[in-house]
Amino acid sequence: MPEEMAVRVAEAADVIVNGYALMKHDLGVRIVNLDTGNVAVFSDSDEMLETSMSEIELAIALKYLKANRQYMAQ
């Protein structure tokens, strides 16, 4: 992901964990890998709704979401 785009995404994020930006989304939570630009959207019940991430990356993103959801803006 180009640096200037990564900076914009990071600034809009509610939480950043190990290079993953987590932000509230109309459908639940959007997670962006700031390195690759890959994105996943999870519902509020942690159901994956759409993604451009690999299976391994999805597992990592979901792990970070579950561990850090309480720190996200209400």
C-alpha positions in Angstrom: 0.0 0.0 0.0 1.4 3.4 -0.8 2.7 5.2 2.3 0.4 8.3 1.9 -2.7 6.0 1.7 -1.5 3.9 4.7 -1.2 7.2 6.7 -4.8 8.2 5.8 -6.1 4.8 6.7 -4.2 4.8 10.0 -5.4 8.3 10.9 -9.0 7.1 10.4 -8.6 3.9 12.4 -10.1 3.4 15.8 -7.3 1.0 16.8 -4.1 -0.2 15.1 -2.6 -3.5 16.1 0.6 -4.9 14.6 0.0 -3.2 11.2 -3.7 -3.8 11.1 -6.1 -0.8 11.2 -9.5 -1.6 12.8 -12.3 0.9 12.2 -16.1 0.9 12.7 -18.1 0.3 9.5 -21.8 0.4 8.6 -21.8 -3.4 8.5 -19.6 -3.9 11.6 -15.8 -3.6 11.5 -13.4 -3.0 8.6 -9.8 -4.3 9.0 -7.1 -3.1 6.7 -3.6 -4.5 6.6 -1.5 -1.4 6.3 1.4 -3.3 4.6 -0.5 -4.9 1.8 -3.8 -2.9 1.6 -5.9 -6.1 1.9 -9.2 -5.5 3.6 -11.8 -7.6 5.5 -15.2 -6.6 6.8 -16.6 -8.4 9.8 -20.2 -8.2 11.2 -20.7 -7.3 14.9 -21.0 -11.0 15.5 -17.6 -11.7 13.9 -19.0 -13.1 10.7 -16.7 -12.4 7.7 -18.8 -10.4 5.2 -16.2 -9.6 2.5 -12.5 -9.8 2.1 -9.4 -9.6 -0.1 -7.3 -11.3 2.5 -5.9 -14.9 2.5 -7.1 -17.5 4.9 -4.1 -17.0 7.2 -4.4 -13.2 7.1 -8.1 -13.5 7.9 -7.4 -15.6 10.9 -4.8 -13.1 12.2 -7.2 -10.1 11.6 -10.1 -11.9 13.4 -7.8 -12.7 16.3 -6.8 -9.0 16.6 -10.5 -7.9 16.3 -11.6 -10.2 19.1 -8.7 -9.1 21.4 -9.1 -5.4 20.8 -12.8 -4.8 20.1 -13.3 -3.2 23.6 -10.8 -0.4 22.6 -12.7 0.7 19.6 -14.8 3.9 19.7 -18.4 3.4 20.6 
